[in-house]
Amino acid sequence: MFKSFICSLTLLVACNTTKVYAQSGNKIDSLINISYNLFDRGKLDSAMLYSNTALESAELSGTPVWIAKVLINRAIINRQKSNYKASKSDYLKAYTISNNVGDLRYVSIIENNLGNLYMDINMIDSALYYFFKSVEYKEKHASPSSIISTYNSISNAYRFNNKLQDALNYARKSLDIISGTKKVSSSKIASTYIHLGNVYFEMDYLDSAQTYYQKSLIISKEKGLSDKISTNLLNLGNIAYKQEDYYLAMGFYKDCFPYFKKMGTNEDIIRVMNNIGNVWVGMGQLDSAYKYYHLAELAARKNESKKQLGPILENLSLTHQKMGDLTKAMSCLRERVDIAKELYDKEIADKTTELQTLYETEKKEKEIIAQRASIQQAAIERNNLVLALITVVSVAVIGVLIFIYRNRTLKLTNERNIEKHHKEVNRLLKEQELKSIDAMIEGQDIERKRIAEDLHDRLGTTLSAAKIHLESTEDKLESRQYQYVEKLLNTAIEDTRQISHNMLSGVLTKFGLVAALIDLKETLEGTGNLSVRLKTIQFDERLETDKELNLYRIVQELVSNTLRHSKANKLDIRLEKKDSSLFISVSDNGTGFDTEKAIQGIGLKNINSRVKKIRGTLTLNTKIGAGTYTEIKVPV
């Protein structure tokens, strides 16, 4: 009793703990989802507020996976806000946590994101370091789309390092994956085409670049991918500008401008305004060029983007020089030089810091690997002890199991033999029953043929002779008596012919199955109670006499069932030849029947026997209140 109480108490505590963790996890996930939604709408401050709240909850829960998940969310927001130092710090914290718990999938995601972050701050070697670490895991475990993302990132990094052939190779690797699977999103395909276009643009293969940008643009417009549409329009404008087709370039730049404005991507807006200024210079319109350069300058200063401000000031300096204002030209040029020096000093400082960070990261990774090895060794020793105990117990258990298994096998074998014997007996009984039915049907057909011939040849002839004798005494009989006797003889002759026809269809013998069924249709419709539709498709040939007779008798039996039991007023008979098979179907709109009860009837047994005799198959579909559909398939 005490032992049972302890087990119940332990289970209750475990369930409540699991419930608390689940509720906490749901709350954190909800906060992260809200943060990402706000991020997508460009509300970065609000997104960060929810992310910080999620981090507090995750830290209270003490669950490493949730903490890492929130840190990644916060790092993404900081990167978008150009807070690169804070973003890197969050990524590295999440990286350490994921490494410690052995969550290699999250480690791979963080490595990829760190690579993108280093691309933003122009530290290409560091970016490549993390991209290659990420792809090493992804190539073995990740989805095609995830691998493509990292291949494209590596291609982009090589392009910025001016290693264009390497860049092209990785872009083509992405293209190979797309060609080999359908499990890649349209967005990934459009991105891959953009990367290929970028590499070809840098290699000065403008026609190839244009082809891939246009392919990407088509997919992006079909799927409504605004970011890809704007990027492709910008790139196509750059190609047109390089080819000195200024009017076309201006059109592309003006088309992409509303997309960037709607998305609120300030850096792209600044880039487009600067490019439009370049086009005006190419067209010789310096006043218009100055207007756009100046707008780009103001936006870059507001955005605190010195990286973009430098080239714009250089363009302004050249424009002032061409317009004859050397003082303003010199002022812009001096500021341009100062910014270039400041950016260069910052880049050197960042690279120095990064080298130190990389060293420390590698050192931590080695420590983590050593810890894992120690844990694994302890686990191996524990497992060996457990294995030894299991082996001792298993030897005893296996002996018992073998004994039980042998007894059970013998029992099952006996049961199978008994079942097999019963099945064989049933098969022989069924086979004997079918043979009896076949013999009965064959006897019926022979007897029908004999009676029909007797009726036609003997009784029919006798009645015809009686009629001739009657006609020779027409003058000796009264008119009324003669007409009455003649009517009786005519009726007897017609009835004899009809009975003979039904027992052995003369039309069937002379003209075949289709003609016999047309004759049957006319006879049925003559009653006025049944509407019959007969349709033949690609079948107008004669079959073997025995096969035609059996098919005709089957249809007769089915029609007889309809007339006697179904209360139907519509009947469809259909013959269709497909390849080397003939399909005959009979359907009515009657009351239908219960197949379980009807299957024991002599009518259905006769039909089944005839079908098997001509090597056919029978399909019966009916239920009470829903009519009956029967189909026979026979080889021809």
Number of C-alpha atoms within 10 A of each C-alpha: 5 7 8 8 10 11 10 12 12 10 12 12 11 12 12 11 12 12 12 13 15 12 12 18 18 12 15 25 17 14 22 24 16 16 27 22 14 17 19 12 11 16 14 18 15 13 24 22 13 21 26 18 15 27 22 13 20 24 14 11 16 11 14 15 16 21 23 26 20 28 25 25 24 26 28 24 25 20 18 16 12 15 13 19 13 15 24 20 13 21 25 21 15 25 24 17 18 22 19 17 12 13 13 17 16 20 23 24 20 25 25 25 24 26 27 25 25 21 19 15 15 17 21 22 16 20 24 24 17 22 26 19 15 25 23 12 16 20 14 9 13 13 12 20 18 17 22 27 18 26 25 27 25 29 30 27 27 22 22 17 15 14 14 19 15 18 26 23 17 22 26 19 17 26 18 12 17 19 11 10 9 9 11 17 11 15 17 19 22 23 21 27 25 27 27 27 29 27 28 23 19 14 16 13 13 19 13 16 24 24 17 21 28 20 16 26 24 15 18 22 12 9 12 12 15 17 15 21 24 23 20 28 22 26 23 25 29 24 19 21 21 15 12 14 16 21 14 17 25 22 16 23 23 16 16 23 19 13 20 21 12 9 16 13 14 16 15 19 21 25 19 24 24 26 24 26 29 24 28 20 20 15 15 11 13 18 15 17 24 23 17 22 26 19 15 26 24 14 19 22 12 10 14 11 16 17 13 19 24 22 17 27 24 19 24 27 25 21 23 20 15 13 13 11 13 15 12 16 21 17 14 20 20 15 16 21 14 12 18 17 12 12 15 12 11 12 15 12 11 15 17 11 12 15 12 11 13 14 12 12 15 11 11 14 15 12 12 17 13 12 13 15 12 12 11 12 12 12 11 12 11 11 12 12 11 11 13 11 11 11 12 10 11 14 11 10 11 11 11 11 13 11 11 11 12 11 12 12 12 11 12 12 12 12 12 12 12 12 12 12 12 11 12 12 12 12 12 11 12 12 12 12 14 19 13 13 18 19 13 13 17 13 12 13 17 13 13 16 16 15 16 24 17 14 21 19 12 12 17 20 14 13 16 16 12 13 18 10 11 17 13 9 11 14 10 9 12 10 10 9 11 16 13 10 13 17 13 12 17 14 12 16 20 13 13 18 18 16 15 23 17 14 20 20 22 15 17 20 14 10 13 21 24 21 15 19 18 17 14 21 19 12 12 17 13 11 9 9 13 17 17 18 14 15 14 14 12 11 14 14 9 14 12 9 13 11 19 19 21 20 20 20 17 23 21 16 16 22 20 13 14 25 18 10 12 20 17 20 15 15 21 17 21 15 20 17 18 12 9 8 13 19 21 21 21 22 22 26 18 21 17 21 18 11 15 7 8 12 12 10 10 11 16 17 17 18 22 20 23 23 20 14 14 17 12 18 14 16 10 14 14 18 14 13 13 14 19 23 18 17 17 21 20 19 14 16
